[in-house]
Amino acid sequence: MDMNKGKWINEVINSLDDVKSAEVNPFLYTKILQKISSGNSEYTPMKLVWLAAASFALLLLLNFKVIKTSTSSSKNTKTEVQTLESSYQLFNENTLNYNQ
């Protein structure tokens, strides 16, 4: 078994012997430097900037509304539970963990 394992390890190690390295265009570096030094900056259109800002503001407004309604609904839930408790005459005997 150790012989097979050692053979497999050697096959894996030697499997990359025939792989060729990637060939790069010899003028790639000069093309990149020319693009950088040309000074032509590309700007984002103002229409897209305003659209992103409006989307962010809308998302912020919706989050605020959801948080506001969730806090008010939690207050209503507590009173609804108390209403059900009194209508069915349910009383909690556990005074250790009961906050009222």
DRENMARNU-557254 format. One record per residue: x negated, y, z negated of N, C-alpha, C in turn; residue in one letter. Coordinates in Angstrom, 1 decimal. Each point is the difference from the previous one (the first is absolute). Example, Ala and Ser with C-alpha at 12.3 -4.5 7.8 and 13.67 -1.06 7.14 Angstrom:
// DRENMARNU-557254
<rec n_X="-13.2" n_Y="-5.7" n_Z="-7.8" ca_X="0.9" ca_Y="1.2" ca_Z="0.0" c_X="-0.9" c_Y="1.2" c_Z="0.0" type="A"/>
<rec n_X="0.4" n_Y="1.1" n_Z="0.7" ca_X="-0.9" ca_Y="1.1" ca_Z="0.0" c_X="0.8" c_Y="1.1" c_Z="-0.8" type="S"/>
//
This chain:
// DRENMARNU-557254
<rec n_X="-0.8" n_Y="-1.2" n_Z="0.0" ca_X="0.8" ca_Y="1.2" ca_Z="0.0" c_X="-0.9" c_Y="1.3" c_Z="0.0" type="M"/>
<rec n_X="-1.1" n_Y="-0.1" n_Z="-0.7" ca_X="-0.9" ca_Y="1.2" ca_Z="-0.1" c_X="-0.6" c_Y="0.2" c_Z="1.4" type="D"/>
<rec n_X="-0.2" n_Y="-1.1" n_Z="0.7" ca_X="-0.6" ca_Y="0.1" ca_Z="1.3" c_X="0.9" c_Y="0.7" c_Z="1.0" type="M"/>
<rec n_X="1.3" n_Y="-0.3" n_Z="-0.1" ca_X="1.0" ca_Y="0.6" ca_Z="0.9" c_X="0.2" c_Y="1.5" c_Z="-0.4" type="N"/>
<rec n_X="-0.1" n_Y="0.3" n_Z="-1.3" ca_X="0.2" ca_Y="1.3" ca_Z="-0.4" c_X="-1.2" c_Y="0.9" c_Z="0.5" type="K"/>
<rec n_X="-1.2" n_Y="-0.6" n_Z="-0.2" ca_X="-1.2" ca_Y="0.8" ca_Z="0.5" c_X="0.0" c_Y="0.2" c_Z="1.5" type="G"/>
<rec n_X="0.5" n_Y="-1.0" n_Z="0.7" ca_X="0.1" ca_Y="0.1" ca_Z="1.5" c_X="1.0" c_Y="1.1" c_Z="0.4" type="K"/>
<rec n_X="1.1" n_Y="0.0" n_Z="-0.7" ca_X="1.0" ca_Y="1.0" ca_Z="0.3" c_X="-0.5" c_Y="1.4" c_Z="-0.3" type="W"/>
<rec n_X="-0.7" n_Y="0.1" n_Z="-1.1" ca_X="-0.6" ca_Y="1.3" ca_Z="-0.4" c_X="-1.0" c_Y="0.5" c_Z="1.1" type="I"/>
<rec n_X="-0.8" n_Y="-0.9" n_Z="0.5" ca_X="-1.0" ca_Y="0.4" ca_Z="1.0" c_X="0.7" c_Y="0.3" c_Z="1.3" type="N"/>
<rec n_X="1.1" n_Y="-0.7" n_Z="0.4" ca_X="0.8" ca_Y="0.4" ca_Z="1.2" c_X="0.6" c_Y="1.4" c_Z="-0.1" type="E"/>
<rec n_X="0.5" n_Y="0.3" n_Z="-1.2" ca_X="0.6" ca_Y="1.3" ca_Z="-0.2" c_X="-1.1" c_Y="1.1" c_Z="0.1" type="V"/>
<rec n_X="-1.1" n_Y="-0.2" n_Z="-0.6" ca_X="-1.1" ca_Y="1.0" ca_Z="0.0" c_X="-0.5" c_Y="0.1" c_Z="1.4" type="I"/>
<rec n_X="-0.1" n_Y="-1.0" n_Z="0.8" ca_X="-0.6" ca_Y="0.0" ca_Z="1.3" c_X="1.1" c_Y="0.4" c_Z="1.1" type="N"/>
<rec n_X="1.2" n_Y="0.1" n_Z="-0.4" ca_X="1.1" ca_Y="0.3" ca_Z="1.0" c_X="-0.1" c_Y="1.4" c_Z="0.6" type="S"/>
<rec n_X="-0.7" n_Y="0.9" n_Z="-0.7" ca_X="-0.2" ca_Y="1.4" ca_Z="0.5" c_X="-1.3" c_Y="0.2" c_Z="0.9" type="L"/>
<rec n_X="-0.7" n_Y="-1.1" n_Z="0.2" ca_X="-1.2" ca_Y="0.1" ca_Z="0.8" c_X="0.2" c_Y="0.5" c_Z="1.4" type="D"/>
<rec n_X="1.1" n_Y="-0.5" n_Z="0.6" ca_X="0.2" ca_Y="0.3" ca_Z="1.5" c_X="0.8" c_Y="1.3" c_Z="0.2" type="D"/>
<rec n_X="0.4" n_Y="0.7" n_Z="-1.1" ca_X="0.8" ca_Y="1.2" ca_Z="0.2" c_X="-0.8" c_Y="1.1" c_Z="0.4" type="V"/>
<rec n_X="0.4" n_Y="0.7" n_Z="1.0" ca_X="-0.7" ca_Y="1.2" ca_Z="0.5" c_X="0.4" c_Y="1.3" c_Z="-0.7" type="K"/>
<rec n_X="-0.9" n_Y="0.9" n_Z="-0.2" ca_X="0.4" ca_Y="1.2" ca_Z="-0.7" c_X="0.8" c_Y="0.9" c_Z="1.0" type="S"/>
<rec n_X="0.8" n_Y="0.9" n_Z="-0.5" ca_X="0.8" ca_Y="0.9" ca_Z="0.8" c_X="-0.9" c_Y="0.9" c_Z="0.8" type="A"/>
<rec n_X="0.3" n_Y="0.3" n_Z="1.2" ca_X="-0.7" ca_Y="0.9" ca_Z="0.8" c_X="0.7" c_Y="1.4" c_Z="0.1" type="E"/>
<rec n_X="-0.7" n_Y="1.0" n_Z="-0.3" ca_X="0.5" ca_Y="1.4" ca_Z="-0.1" c_X="-0.4" c_Y="0.8" c_Z="1.3" type="V"/>
<rec n_X="0.9" n_Y="0.8" n_Z="0.4" ca_X="-0.3" ca_Y="0.9" ca_Z="1.1" c_X="-1.2" c_Y="0.9" c_Z="-0.4" type="N"/>
<rec n_X="-1.1" n_Y="0.0" n_Z="0.8" ca_X="-1.2" ca_Y="0.8" ca_Z="-0.4" c_X="0.3" c_Y="1.5" c_Z="-0.2" type="P"/>
<rec n_X="1.0" n_Y="0.5" n_Z="0.6" ca_X="0.3" ca_Y="1.4" ca_Z="-0.1" c_X="1.1" c_Y="0.4" c_Z="-1.0" type="F"/>
<rec n_X="0.4" n_Y="-1.0" n_Z="-0.8" ca_X="1.1" ca_Y="0.2" ca_Z="-1.0" c_X="-0.4" c_Y="1.1" c_Z="-1.0" type="L"/>
<rec n_X="-1.2" n_Y="-0.1" n_Z="-0.5" ca_X="-0.4" ca_Y="0.9" ca_Z="-1.0" c_X="0.0" c_Y="1.5" c_Z="0.5" type="Y"/>
<rec n_X="-0.5" n_Y="0.1" n_Z="1.2" ca_X="0.0" ca_Y="1.4" ca_Z="0.6" c_X="1.4" c_Y="0.5" c_Z="0.3" type="T"/>
<rec n_X="0.9" n_Y="-0.9" n_Z="0.4" ca_X="1.4" ca_Y="0.4" ca_Z="0.2" c_X="0.6" c_Y="0.5" c_Z="-1.3" type="K"/>
<rec n_X="-0.3" n_Y="-0.7" n_Z="-1.1" ca_X="0.6" ca_Y="0.4" ca_Z="-1.3" c_X="-0.5" c_Y="1.3" c_Z="-0.4" type="I"/>
<rec n_X="-1.3" n_Y="0.2" n_Z="0.1" ca_X="-0.6" ca_Y="1.3" ca_Z="-0.3" c_X="0.5" c_Y="1.1" c_Z="0.8" type="L"/>
<rec n_X="0.2" n_Y="-0.2" n_Z="1.3" ca_X="0.6" ca_Y="1.0" ca_Z="0.9" c_X="1.4" c_Y="0.4" c_Z="-0.4" type="Q"/>
<rec n_X="0.8" n_Y="-1.0" n_Z="-0.4" ca_X="1.4" ca_Y="0.3" ca_Z="-0.4" c_X="0.0" c_Y="0.8" c_Z="-1.3" type="K"/>
<rec n_X="-0.9" n_Y="-0.3" n_Z="-0.9" ca_X="-0.1" ca_Y="0.7" ca_Z="-1.3" c_X="-0.5" c_Y="1.5" c_Z="0.2" type="I"/>
<rec n_X="-1.0" n_Y="0.1" n_Z="0.9" ca_X="-0.5" ca_Y="1.4" ca_Z="0.2" c_X="0.7" c_Y="0.8" c_Z="0.9" type="S"/>
<rec n_X="1.0" n_Y="-0.5" n_Z="0.7" ca_X="0.8" ca_Y="0.8" ca_Z="1.0" c_X="0.8" c_Y="1.1" c_Z="-0.7" type="S"/>
<rec n_X="0.4" n_Y="-0.2" n_Z="-1.2" ca_X="0.7" ca_Y="1.1" ca_Z="-0.8" c_X="1.5" c_Y="0.0" c_Z="0.3" type="G"/>
<rec n_X="0.5" n_Y="-0.8" n_Z="0.9" ca_X="1.4" ca_Y="-0.1" ca_Z="0.3" c_X="0.7" c_Y="-0.7" c_Z="-1.1" type="N"/>
<rec n_X="0.6" n_Y="0.7" n_Z="-0.9" ca_X="0.8" ca_Y="-0.6" ca_Z="-1.1" c_X="1.4" c_Y="-0.2" c_Z="0.4" type="S"/>
<rec n_X="0.5" n_Y="-1.1" n_Z="-0.4" ca_X="1.4" ca_Y="-0.3" ca_Z="0.3" c_X="0.8" c_Y="0.3" c_Z="-1.3" type="E"/>
<rec n_X="1.1" n_Y="0.8" n_Z="0.2" ca_X="0.8" ca_Y="0.4" ca_Z="-1.1" c_X="1.3" c_Y="-0.8" c_Z="0.0" type="Y"/>
<rec n_X="0.6" n_Y="-0.2" n_Z="-1.1" ca_X="1.3" ca_Y="-0.6" ca_Z="-0.1" c_X="1.0" c_Y="1.1" c_Z="0.4" type="T"/>
<rec n_X="1.0" n_Y="-0.3" n_Z="0.8" ca_X="1.0" ca_Y="1.0" ca_Z="0.4" c_X="0.8" c_Y="0.5" c_Z="-1.2" type="P"/>
<rec n_X="0.4" n_Y="1.3" n_Z="0.0" ca_X="0.7" ca_Y="0.5" ca_Z="-1.2" c_X="1.4" c_Y="-0.6" c_Z="-0.1" type="M"/>
<rec n_X="0.6" n_Y="-0.4" n_Z="1.1" ca_X="1.3" ca_Y="-0.7" ca_Z="-0.1" c_X="-0.1" c_Y="-1.3" c_Z="-0.9" type="K"/>
<rec n_X="-1.1" n_Y="-0.7" n_Z="0.2" ca_X="-0.2" ca_Y="-1.2" ca_Z="-0.8" c_X="-0.3" c_Y="0.3" c_Z="-1.4" type="L"/>
<rec n_X="-0.7" n_Y="1.1" n_Z="-0.3" ca_X="-0.3" ca_Y="0.4" ca_Z="-1.4" c_X="1.3" c_Y="0.4" c_Z="-0.7" type="V"/>
<rec n_X="0.8" n_Y="0.7" n_Z="0.7" ca_X="1.3" ca_Y="0.5" ca_Z="-0.6" c_X="0.9" c_Y="-1.2" c_Z="-0.2" type="W"/>
<rec n_X="0.0" n_Y="-1.0" n_Z="0.9" ca_X="0.8" ca_Y="-1.2" ca_Z="-0.2" c_X="-0.4" c_Y="-0.8" c_Z="-1.2" type="L"/>
<rec n_X="-1.3" n_Y="-0.1" n_Z="-0.2" ca_X="-0.6" ca_Y="-0.8" ca_Z="-1.1" c_X="0.4" c_Y="0.8" c_Z="-1.3" type="A"/>
<rec n_X="-0.1" n_Y="1.3" n_Z="0.0" ca_X="0.3" ca_Y="0.7" ca_Z="-1.2" c_X="1.5" c_Y="-0.1" c_Z="-0.4" type="A"/>
<rec n_X="0.8" n_Y="0.1" n_Z="1.0" ca_X="1.5" ca_Y="-0.1" ca_Z="-0.2" c_X="0.3" c_Y="-1.4" c_Z="-0.5" type="A"/>
<rec n_X="-0.6" n_Y="-1.0" n_Z="0.6" ca_X="0.2" ca_Y="-1.4" ca_Z="-0.5" c_X="-0.4" c_Y="-0.2" c_Z="-1.4" type="S"/>
<rec n_X="-1.2" n_Y="0.6" n_Z="-0.4" ca_X="-0.4" ca_Y="-0.1" ca_Z="-1.4" c_X="0.9" c_Y="0.7" c_Z="-0.9" type="F"/>
<rec n_X="0.5" n_Y="1.2" n_Z="0.4" ca_X="0.9" ca_Y="0.7" ca_Z="-0.9" c_X="1.3" c_Y="-0.7" c_Z="-0.1" type="A"/>
<rec n_X="0.5" n_Y="-0.6" n_Z="1.0" ca_X="1.3" ca_Y="-0.8" ca_Z="0.0" c_X="-0.2" c_Y="-1.2" c_Z="-1.0" type="L"/>
<rec n_X="-1.1" n_Y="-0.7" n_Z="0.2" ca_X="-0.3" ca_Y="-1.1" ca_Z="-0.9" c_X="-0.1" c_Y="0.4" c_Z="-1.4" type="L"/>
<rec n_X="-0.6" n_Y="1.1" n_Z="-0.3" ca_X="-0.1" ca_Y="0.5" ca_Z="-1.4" c_X="1.3" c_Y="0.3" c_Z="-0.5" type="L"/>
<rec n_X="0.9" n_Y="0.7" n_Z="0.8" ca_X="1.3" ca_Y="0.3" ca_Z="-0.4" c_X="0.9" c_Y="-1.2" c_Z="-0.3" type="L"/>
<rec n_X="-0.1" n_Y="-1.0" n_Z="0.8" ca_X="0.7" ca_Y="-1.3" ca_Z="-0.2" c_X="-0.4" c_Y="-0.7" c_Z="-1.3" type="L"/>
<rec n_X="-1.3" n_Y="0.0" n_Z="-0.2" ca_X="-0.6" ca_Y="-0.6" ca_Z="-1.2" c_X="0.6" c_Y="0.7" c_Z="-1.3" type="N"/>
<rec n_X="0.0" n_Y="1.3" n_Z="0.1" ca_X="0.5" ca_Y="0.8" ca_Z="-1.1" c_X="1.5" c_Y="-0.3" c_Z="-0.3" type="F"/>
<rec n_X="0.7" n_Y="-0.1" n_Z="1.1" ca_X="1.5" ca_Y="-0.3" ca_Z="-0.2" c_X="0.2" c_Y="-1.4" c_Z="-0.5" type="K"/>
<rec n_X="-0.8" n_Y="-0.9" n_Z="0.4" ca_X="0.2" ca_Y="-1.4" ca_Z="-0.5" c_X="-0.4" c_Y="-0.1" c_Z="-1.5" type="V"/>
<rec n_X="-1.0" n_Y="0.7" n_Z="-0.4" ca_X="-0.4" ca_Y="0.0" ca_Z="-1.4" c_X="1.0" c_Y="0.7" c_Z="-0.8" type="I"/>
<rec n_X="0.6" n_Y="1.1" n_Z="0.5" ca_X="1.0" ca_Y="0.8" ca_Z="-0.8" c_X="1.3" c_Y="-0.9" c_Z="-0.1" type="K"/>
<rec n_X="0.4" n_Y="-0.7" n_Z="1.0" ca_X="1.2" ca_Y="-0.8" ca_Z="-0.1" c_X="-0.2" c_Y="-1.2" c_Z="-0.9" type="T"/>
<rec n_X="-1.2" n_Y="-0.6" n_Z="0.1" ca_X="-0.3" ca_Y="-1.2" ca_Z="-0.8" c_X="0.0" c_Y="0.4" c_Z="-1.5" type="S"/>
<rec n_X="-0.5" n_Y="1.2" n_Z="-0.4" ca_X="0.0" ca_Y="0.3" ca_Z="-1.4" c_X="1.4" c_Y="0.3" c_Z="-0.5" type="T"/>
<rec n_X="0.8" n_Y="0.6" n_Z="0.9" ca_X="1.4" ca_Y="0.3" ca_Z="-0.4" c_X="0.8" c_Y="-1.3" c_Z="-0.1" type="S"/>
<rec n_X="-0.3" n_Y="-0.9" n_Z="0.9" ca_X="0.8" ca_Y="-1.3" ca_Z="0.0" c_X="-0.4" c_Y="-0.8" c_Z="-1.2" type="S"/>
<rec n_X="-1.2" n_Y="0.1" n_Z="-0.5" ca_X="-0.4" ca_Y="-0.8" ca_Z="-1.2" c_X="0.7" c_Y="0.5" c_Z="-1.2" type="S"/>
<rec n_X="0.3" n_Y="1.3" n_Z="-0.1" ca_X="0.8" ca_Y="0.6" ca_Z="-1.1" c_X="1.4" c_Y="-0.5" c_Z="0.1" type="K"/>
<rec n_X="0.6" n_Y="-0.1" n_Z="1.2" ca_X="1.3" ca_Y="-0.4" ca_Z="0.2" c_X="0.1" c_Y="-1.5" c_Z="-0.3" type="N"/>
<rec n_X="-1.0" n_Y="-0.8" n_Z="0.3" ca_X="0.0" ca_Y="-1.4" ca_Z="-0.3" c_X="0.1" c_Y="-0.3" c_Z="-1.5" type="T"/>
<rec n_X="-0.7" n_Y="0.8" n_Z="-0.7" ca_X="0.0" ca_Y="-0.1" ca_Z="-1.5" c_X="1.4" c_Y="0.2" c_Z="-0.5" type="K"/>
<rec n_X="0.7" n_Y="1.1" n_Z="0.4" ca_X="1.3" ca_Y="0.2" ca_Z="-0.4" c_X="1.0" c_Y="-1.0" c_Z="0.4" type="T"/>
<rec n_X="-0.2" n_Y="-0.6" n_Z="1.2" ca_X="0.9" ca_Y="-1.0" ca_Z="0.5" c_X="-0.2" c_Y="-1.3" c_Z="-0.8" type="E"/>
<rec n_X="-1.2" n_Y="-0.3" n_Z="-0.4" ca_X="-0.3" ca_Y="-1.1" ca_Z="-0.9" c_X="0.7" c_Y="0.2" c_Z="-1.3" type="V"/>
<rec n_X="-0.1" n_Y="1.1" n_Z="-0.5" ca_X="0.6" ca_Y="0.3" ca_Z="-1.3" c_X="1.5" c_Y="-0.1" c_Z="0.1" type="Q"/>
<rec n_X="0.6" n_Y="0.4" n_Z="1.1" ca_X="1.4" ca_Y="0.0" ca_Z="0.2" c_X="0.5" c_Y="-1.5" c_Z="0.1" type="T"/>
<rec n_X="-0.8" n_Y="-0.8" n_Z="0.7" ca_X="0.4" ca_Y="-1.4" ca_Z="0.1" c_X="-0.2" c_Y="-0.7" c_Z="-1.4" type="L"/>
<rec n_X="-1.0" n_Y="0.4" n_Z="-0.7" ca_X="-0.2" ca_Y="-0.5" ca_Z="-1.3" c_X="1.1" c_Y="0.2" c_Z="-1.0" type="E"/>
<rec n_X="0.5" n_Y="1.2" n_Z="0.1" ca_X="1.1" ca_Y="0.4" ca_Z="-0.9" c_X="1.4" c_Y="-0.7" c_Z="0.5" type="S"/>
<rec n_X="0.1" n_Y="-0.1" n_Z="1.3" ca_X="1.3" ca_Y="-0.5" ca_Z="0.5" c_X="0.1" c_Y="-1.5" c_Z="-0.3" type="S"/>
<rec n_X="-1.1" n_Y="-0.7" n_Z="0.1" ca_X="0.0" ca_Y="-1.5" ca_Z="-0.3" c_X="-0.4" c_Y="-0.3" c_Z="-1.5" type="Y"/>
<rec n_X="-0.2" n_Y="1.0" n_Z="-0.7" ca_X="-0.4" ca_Y="-0.1" ca_Z="-1.4" c_X="-1.2" c_Y="-0.8" c_Z="-0.2" type="Q"/>
<rec n_X="-1.1" n_Y="0.3" n_Z="0.7" ca_X="-1.2" ca_Y="-0.7" ca_Z="-0.1" c_X="-0.9" c_Y="0.9" c_Z="-0.9" type="L"/>
<rec n_X="-0.7" n_Y="-0.7" n_Z="-0.9" ca_X="-0.8" ca_Y="0.7" ca_Z="-0.9" c_X="-1.4" c_Y="-0.8" c_Z="-0.1" type="F"/>
<rec n_X="-1.0" n_Y="0.8" n_Z="0.0" ca_X="-1.3" ca_Y="-0.6" ca_Z="-0.1" c_X="-0.4" c_Y="-0.2" c_Z="-1.4" type="N"/>
<rec n_X="-0.3" n_Y="-1.2" n_Z="-0.4" ca_X="-0.4" ca_Y="-0.3" ca_Z="-1.4" c_X="-1.5" c_Y="0.1" c_Z="-0.2" type="E"/>
<rec n_X="-0.7" n_Y="0.1" n_Z="1.1" ca_X="-1.5" ca_Y="0.0" ca_Z="0.0" c_X="-0.4" c_Y="1.5" c_Z="-0.3" type="N"/>
<rec n_X="-0.2" n_Y="0.3" n_Z="-1.2" ca_X="-0.4" ca_Y="1.4" ca_Z="-0.3" c_X="-1.5" c_Y="0.2" c_Z="0.1" type="T"/>
<rec n_X="-0.7" n_Y="-1.0" n_Z="0.2" ca_X="-1.5" ca_Y="0.1" ca_Z="0.1" c_X="-0.4" c_Y="0.7" c_Z="1.3" type="L"/>
<rec n_X="0.6" n_Y="-0.5" n_Z="1.1" ca_X="-0.3" ca_Y="0.5" ca_Z="1.3" c_X="1.0" c_Y="0.9" c_Z="0.6" type="N"/>
<rec n_X="1.0" n_Y="0.5" n_Z="-0.7" ca_X="1.1" ca_Y="0.7" ca_Z="0.5" c_X="-0.2" c_Y="1.5" c_Z="-0.2" type="Y"/>
<rec n_X="-0.1" n_Y="0.8" n_Z="1.1" ca_X="-0.1" ca_Y="1.4" ca_Z="-0.2" c_X="1.3" c_Y="0.7" c_Z="0.5" type="N"/>
<rec n_X="0.6" n_Y="0.7" n_Z="-0.9" ca_X="1.3" ca_Y="0.7" ca_Z="0.4" c_X="-0.1" c_Y="1.4" c_Z="-0.3" type="Q"/>
//
